[in-house]
Amino acid sequence: MNFVKVTEVCEDPDGLGETSVLVYDGVKLSGNIAVYVDRSGTGTYLVVERVIETESGLRTVSDPGSVLFDANLPQKLTIQEIAAMTALEILEVLAYAGNH
C-alpha cells in the first residue's frame, strides 16, 4: 500500500489572487486515483479523487467530475485506520455515516 500526501491548491473565492494549499494523508490507488482524508472537522471527510503527479507529489485535479466519491464520516479516522479495514468494515462505516 502506497501512503502518500495529496495536495489541494484552493483559489481565493474573493478574487484577491491569494491561494491556499492544503495537504492531506492519503493512499494512491491505481493510475491517477487517490483516496485521502480531511480530519480538520468534527469527523472525517473521505474523498476518492483523480490526481496528477507533480515534482512535489500528488495534487488534486480540481476539474468538474474529478471527485469520484466522497463521504462525511462521523468518527475521526486516519487513512491508516481506513486502509486496515476490510471491505465489510468500510461498508459498515459508510452505512452509519449515511444515517446522520
N, C-alpha and C positions, 0 to 999 in steps of 0.2 A: 504494500500500500504506500502510495507516494504522498506524504503530508507536505503541504505547500502553503505559501502565503498568497492570498489573492488581493490585488489592489483595485480599488474603485476610485476613479477620479470624478468628483462631483463638481459640475459647473455651478457658478453662483446664480441662484434663482432671481436675484435682484438686478442682474445685468451689470454689476460693478466690475466685472472682469476677474474677480477673485475665485479661485478654485480651492477645494479641499480634497485631501487624499485620505482615504480610509483603507486600512489593511486588516484582512480577516484571516483566520486559520481555516484551512480547507484541505481537500483531497482532490487530486487530479484523477478523474475517472478515465475516460478514453478519448483519444483525439483532442478536440478542443472543448471538452466539457469538464467542469469542476463543480464540486459541492462545497459550500462554505457556510459558516455560522457567524451571525452577528449577535453577540451576547450583551450589547450595551443597554438593552431594555430590561423589563422585569422577567422575561423568559428568554427564549432562543429563537431567532429568526433564521430559518433554514432555507438556503437557496441553492438550486441547481441551475447553472447558467453557462452559456457559451463564453469562452475566454480566449484571449490571444496571448501568445508567448512573446515577451519582450526581453531585452537585455537584463532587466532587473527582476524578471519573474513573470507570473501570470497577472493579467489585467482583464477586468470585465470589459465586454464589448460595448455595452450601453446603447445598443441598437434595438429598435422595436422587435419584439419576439425573442430577444436573447435570453430572457429568463424562461427556462423550461418548466420549472416548478418552484413554488415557494410555500412556506407554512410557518405560522407563528406557533411555537411550542410553548406551553405554559411553564415548563420547568427549565432551569438552566442546565444545559448540556454542552460539553466540549465536543469538538469534532472527533477527538479520540474516543470518547464515550459512544458517540453515534456510530463510528466506524467499527467498534467492537460488538455492536448489536447484531442479532440475527435479523433476517428479513421480517419474521413474525413480530419480533420486539419493536422494530421500526414501525410496522403497521399499527401495532397497539398504541404507540406514542402518537402517531398521526391521527388515529381514530379518536383518541382522547382530546387532541388539540381541536378537532372539529366540533366538539361539544361545548366549546367556550366562545 
